[in-house]
Amino acid sequence: MEDAELHALTGKLELLIQRVEQLKAQNRLLLASEKAWREERAHLIEKNEMARLKVEAMISRLKALEQDS
């Protein structure tokens, strides 16, 4: 293999390694973002469930008040 070919191949290999490192960093960021979104989603589901239970309790109290009248 000629020196020029070896130099070109080395350059391509360095670019490939750099791209792999960029993709690894991007993947870490995406995984962290996904984790944050999942945690937020779980929190919102929990808040929604609490709100639903409160509304159901209010409806039950209103029905009980209606029956007492």
C-alpha positions as CSV (number, residue, x, y, z in Angstrom):
1,M,0.0,0.0,0.0
2,E,1.4,3.4,-1.0
3,D,2.1,6.1,1.5
4,A,-0.7,8.3,0.1
5,E,-3.3,5.5,0.3
6,L,-2.2,4.8,3.9
7,H,-2.5,8.5,4.8
8,A,-6.0,8.7,3.2
9,L,-7.1,5.6,4.9
10,T,-5.8,6.9,8.3
11,G,-7.7,10.1,7.7
12,K,-10.9,8.3,7.0
13,L,-10.4,6.1,10.0
14,E,-9.9,9.1,12.2
15,L,-13.1,10.7,10.9
16,L,-15.0,7.5,11.5
17,I,-13.8,7.3,15.1
18,Q,-14.7,10.9,15.6
19,R,-18.2,10.3,14.2
20,V,-18.6,7.3,16.5
21,E,-17.7,9.4,19.5
22,Q,-20.2,12.1,18.4
23,L,-22.9,9.5,18.1
24,K,-22.1,8.0,21.5
25,A,-22.4,11.5,23.1
26,Q,-25.7,12.1,21.2
27,N,-27.0,8.8,22.3
28,R,-26.2,9.6,26.0
29,L,-28.1,12.9,25.7
30,L,-31.1,11.2,24.1
31,L,-31.2,8.5,26.8
32,A,-31.0,11.2,29.5
33,S,-33.8,13.1,27.8
34,E,-35.9,10.0,27.5
35,K,-35.5,9.3,31.2
36,A,-36.6,12.9,32.0
37,W,-39.7,12.5,29.8
38,R,-40.6,9.2,31.3
39,E,-40.2,10.6,34.8
40,E,-42.4,13.6,33.9
41,R,-45.0,11.3,32.3
42,A,-45.1,9.2,35.5
43,H,-45.6,12.4,37.6
44,L,-48.4,13.6,35.3
45,I,-50.1,10.3,35.4
46,E,-49.9,10.3,39.2
47,K,-51.3,13.9,39.4
48,N,-54.1,13.0,37.0
49,E,-55.1,10.0,39.2
50,M,-55.1,12.2,42.3
51,A,-57.3,14.7,40.5
52,R,-59.7,12.0,39.4
53,L,-60.0,10.6,42.9
54,K,-60.7,14.1,44.3
55,V,-63.4,14.7,41.6
56,E,-65.0,11.3,42.4
57,A,-65.0,12.1,46.1
58,M,-66.6,15.5,45.4
59,I,-69.3,13.8,43.3
60,S,-70.0,11.3,46.0
61,R,-70.4,14.1,48.6
62,L,-72.7,16.0,46.3
63,K,-74.8,12.9,45.8
64,A,-74.9,12.3,49.5
65,L,-76.0,16.0,50.1
66,E,-78.7,15.5,47.4
67,Q,-80.1,12.4,49.2
68,D,-80.1,14.2,52.6
69,S,-82.2,17.0,51.2
